[in-house]
Amino acid sequence: MNAASTLPPKGYSLAPVEPASAQPRIKRRKHILPGFHLTLGYTLIYLSAIVLLPLLALLLKTVTPTADYPDIKQVVGHVFEVATDARSLDSYKLSFGISFAAALLNGVFGFIAAWTLIRYQFPGKKLIDALVDLPFAMPTSVAGLALCQIFSTHGGYLGGPLHDWFGWRIAYTSWGILIALTFIGFPFVVRTLQPVLSELPAEVEEAAACLGANRWQTFRRVIFPAVSPALLTGVMLAFGRGVGEYGSVVFISSMIPYLTEITPQLIIIKLEENDYIGAAGLGLVMLIMSFIIVVTVNTIQYFASRRGRNI
């Protein structure tokens, strides 16, 4: 064999290749928090202790025999009777219906407020932005007392004139409940929308205008698809907050059965009557309905975000 044929091609070297063990190892990035398994364990323990165990206890309460109902069939029968009577059904309609209406109102006016606070500069902006968080910090009972003082028919700052001039009653009616739930749910929509609107540059509106889009087309095709996932999230949070609200509603609703009695008030009444199984049954119904609504809203939000990315 010719010796020249054993030589490597020009530009290549016969230097020995280092084994894989001798090659430098890639250092793993060190995270501030502990490893995945430890943090996942803490997460599951915390979630179980705070969320899953109370829900499981509520479920077990609805099937646990007591002295008054020694058989499990009697327990389930009583739960079904309480959960499906006319008074409970009216409370479901009022709780979920008015909470949904308040969430829709907060979606409209919360979007306007968030847009104003992000897009414009004006005197007193920081004060108004701080006032948005007031329903978060204010005790709900204080909010209910304040709303009664404003909208009460007798001596209310607004309720008195509205009743004298137009015959309108707000306090101790379903309209008062709507105002209370709108008040406590308003910050959820605003604070959810503000980060998204701050990341949406104003240049996209100018670009749409340069392409011939009017204001409605710019909102429908550019702005709304970008903020719709956050808007749905804020509306869902406001809706969930309204469904479970009690403190502010109890003062302004007058708790009239079949008219202004929400489900949390009915649960309190069952507890005062020592009907713990009935109260647990009402709570289980609200839990199931809330879970269905949350899954539905999350599904809508998922498809809305996909549509927004495709536009």
C-alpha positions in Angstrom: 0.0 0.0 0.0 1.3 3.5 -0.9 2.3 5.4 2.2 0.8 8.6 0.8 -2.7 6.9 0.8 -2.5 6.5 4.6 -2.0 10.2 5.2 -5.1 12.2 6.2 -6.6 14.7 3.8 -5.2 18.2 3.8 -6.7 20.2 6.6 -7.4 17.3 8.9 -5.4 16.2 12.0 -4.6 12.8 13.5 -4.9 14.2 17.0 -6.5 11.6 19.3 -10.2 12.2 20.2 -10.8 12.7 23.9 -13.2 10.2 25.4 -16.7 11.4 26.4 -15.8 11.2 30.1 -12.9 13.6 29.5 -15.1 16.2 27.8 -16.2 19.2 30.0 -19.7 18.7 31.5 -22.4 21.3 31.0 -23.2 22.9 34.3 -26.9 22.9 35.2 -28.4 26.2 35.9 -29.0 26.7 39.6 -32.5 27.9 40.5 -33.3 30.1 43.4 -36.0 27.7 44.7 -35.3 24.0 45.4 -35.5 21.3 42.8 -38.6 20.2 40.9 -39.6 17.3 43.1 -39.4 19.2 46.3 -41.3 22.3 45.0 -43.9 20.0 43.4 -44.4 18.2 46.7 -44.9 21.5 48.6 -47.4 22.6 45.9 -49.4 19.4 46.2 -49.4 19.5 50.0 -50.5 23.1 50.1 -53.2 22.6 47.4 -54.5 19.6 49.3 -54.6 21.2 52.7 -56.2 24.5 51.5 -58.5 23.4 48.7 -59.0 19.6 48.3 -59.4 18.6 51.9 -62.2 21.2 52.7 -64.0 20.2 49.5 -63.7 16.5 50.4 -65.0 17.3 53.9 -68.0 19.1 52.4 -68.7 16.1 50.2 -68.4 13.6 53.1 -70.8 15.7 55.2 -73.6 15.2 52.7 -73.3 11.4 53.0 -72.5 11.0 56.7 -75.4 9.7 58.9 -76.3 11.6 62.0 -78.6 11.2 65.0 -81.5 12.8 63.1 -80.8 10.9 59.9 -79.2 7.5 60.9 -79.3 6.0 57.5 -77.3 7.2 54.5 -80.4 7.0 52.3 -82.1 9.4 54.7 -79.1 11.8 54.5 -79.0 11.8 50.7 -82.8 12.2 50.6 -82.7 15.2 52.9 -79.9 16.8 50.9 -81.9 16.3 47.7 -85.0 17.7 49.4 -83.2 20.8 50.6 -81.3 21.4 47.4 -84.3 21.2 45.2 -87.1 22.9 47.1 -88.6 26.1 45.7 -86.8 28.4 48.1 -83.4 27.0 47.2 -84.1 27.1 43.5 -85.0 30.8 43.7 -81.8 31.5 45.7 -79.8 29.8 42.9 -81.4 31.9 40.3 -80.8 35.1 42.2 -77.2 34.3 43.2 -75.9 33.1 39.8 -78.1 35.4 37.8 -77.2 38.6 39.5 -73.6 37.6 39.9 -73.4 37.0 36.1 -75.1 40.4 35.4 -72.7 42.2 37.7 -69.7 40.4 36.1 -70.9 41.6 32.7 -71.3 45.1 33.9 -67.8 45.0 35.4 -66.5 43.6 32.1 -67.7 46.7 30.2 -66.9 49.4 32.7 -63.8 47.7 34.0 -62.4 47.7 30.5 -63.2 51.4 30.1 -61.5 52.2 33.4 -58.4 50.1 32.7 -58.1 51.7 29.2 -58.3 55.2 30.7 -55.8 54.5 33.4 -53.3 53.0 30.9 -53.7 55.1 27.8 -54.2 58.6 29.2 -52.4 61.0 31.6 -54.5 63.3 33.7 -54.4 65.0 37.1 -55.3 62.6 39.9 -54.6 59.5 38.0 -52.6 57.8 40.8 -55.4 58.6 43.3 -58.1 57.0 41.0 -55.8 54.0 40.4 -55.5 53.5 44.1 -59.2 53.8 44.6 -59.7 50.9 42.3 -58.3 48.6 45.0 -60.6 50.0 47.7 -63.1 47.1 47.5 -60.2 44.7 48.1 -59.2 46.4 51.3 -62.6 47.4 52.6 -64.4 44.8 54.8 -67.5 43.6 52.9 -69.8 44.4 55.9 -68.6 48.0 55.8 -69.3 48.1 52.1 -72.8 46.9 52.7 -73.4 49.6 55.4 -72.0 52.3 53.1 -74.3 51.2 50.2 -77.3 51.2 52.5 -76.5 54.7 53.6 -76.4 55.8 50.0 -79.3 53.9 48.5 -81.7 53.6 51.4 -85.2 54.8 50.6 -85.4 56.6 54.0 -82.6 59.1 54.4 -80.3 57.7 51.7 -78.2 60.3 49.9 -79.3 58.9 46.5 -82.0 56.4 47.4 -84.2 59.0 49.0 -84.3 61.4 46.0 -84.7 58.6 43.5 -87.7 57.2 45.5 -89.3 60.6 45.9 -88.8 61.8 42.3 -89.2 58.6 40.3 -90.5 56.0 42.7 -87.4 53.8 42.4 -86.4 51.5 45.2 -82.8 50.2 45.2 -82.0 49.1 48.7 -83.6 45.9 49.9 -84.3 44.9 46.3 -82.4 42.8 43.7 -81.1 46.1 42.3 -79.3 46.7 45.5 -77.7 43.3 45.3 -76.6 44.0 41.8 -74.9 47.2 42.9 -73.2 45.5 45.8 -71.8 42.7 43.6 -70.7 45.1 41.0 -68.9 47.1 43.7 -66.9 44.2 45.1 -66.1 42.6 41.6 -64.9 45.8 39.8 -61.2 45.6 40.8 -60.8 42.0 39.4 -61.5 43.1 35.9 -59.4 46.3 36.0 -56.4 44.7 37.6 -56.5 41.8 35.1 -56.7 44.0 32.1 -54.1 46.6 33.0 -51.0 44.5 32.4 -52.3 43.3 29.0 -53.2 46.8 27.9 -49.9 48.2 29.0 -48.1 45.7 26.8 -50.3 46.5 23.8 -48.5 49.4 22.0 -50.5 52.3 20.6 -48.7 51.9 17.3 -51.0 48.9 16.4 -53.9 51.3 16.5 -52.1 53.8 14.3 -51.2 51.0 11.9 -54.8 49.9 11.7 -55.9 53.5 11.0 -53.3 53.8 8.3 -54.7 50.7 6.6 -58.1 52.3 6.5 -59.8 50.7 9.6 -62.3 52.8 11.5 -62.5 52.8 15.3 -64.9 50.0 15.5 -62.9 47.8 13.2 -59.7 48.6 15.1 -61.4 47.6 18.3 -63.0 44.4 16.9 -60.0 43.1 14.9 -57.0 44.4 16.8 -57.7 45.4 20.4 -60.4 43.0 21.5 -58.7 39.7 20.2 -55.5 40.8 22.2 -57.3 41.5 25.5 -60.2 39.0 25.3 -58.4 36.2 27.3 -57.6 38.6 30.1 -61.1 40.1 29.9 -62.7 36.7 30.2 -60.4 35.9 33.2 -61.4 39.1 35.0 -65.1 38.6 34.3 -64.8 35.0 35.6 -63.0 36.2 38.8 -65.7 38.9 39.4 -68.4 36.3 38.8 -66.9 33.8 41.3 -66.4 36.6 43.8 -70.1 37.6 43.5 -71.4 34.1 43.8 -69.8 33.6 47.2 -70.4 37.1 48.5 -72.3 37.5 51.8 -71.1 40.4 53.9 -72.1 43.3 51.6 -75.3 41.7 50.4 -76.8 40.8 53.8 -77.2 44.5 54.7 -78.8 45.7 51.4 -80.9 42.7 50.4 -83.3 42.4 53.5 -83.1 38.6 53.1 -86.7 38.2 51.9 -87.3 34.5 50.9 -88.1 33.9 47.2 -87.2 37.6 46.4 -83.9 38.8 47.8 -82.4 35.8 49.5 -79.2 34.6 48.0 -77.8 31.1 48.5 -75.0 32.0 51.0 -77.7 33.6 53.2 -79.8 30.5 53.0 -76.8 28.4 54.0 -76.4 30.7 57.1 -80.0 30.2 57.9 -79.7 26.4 57.7 -76.7 26.5 60.0 -78.6 28.6 62.5 -81.4 26.0 62.4 -78.7 23.3 63.1 -79.4 21.7 59.8 -75.8 21.1 58.9 -76.5 18.5 56.3 -78.9 20.8 54.5 -76.3 23.6 54.6 -73.6 21.2 53.2 -76.0 20.1 50.5 -76.5 23.7 49.4 -72.8 24.3 49.4 -72.2 21.2 47.3 -74.7 22.4 44.7 -73.0 25.7 44.5 -69.6 24.0 44.2 -70.8 21.8 41.4 -72.4 24.7 39.5 -69.3 26.9 40.0 -67.1 24.2 38.8 -69.1 23.7 35.6 -69.1 27.5 35.0 -65.3 27.7 35.5 -64.6 24.8 33.1 -66.9 26.4 30.5 -65.3 29.9 30.8 -61.8 28.4 30.7 -62.7 26.5 27.5 -64.1 29.7 26.0 -60.9 31.5 27.1 -58.7 28.8 25.5 -60.4 29.1 22.1 -60.4 32.9 22.3 -56.7 33.0 22.9 -56.1 30.6 20.0 -58.2 32.8 17.8 -56.3 35.9 18.9 -53.0 34.3 18.0 -54.2 33.3 14.6 -55.5 36.8 13.7 
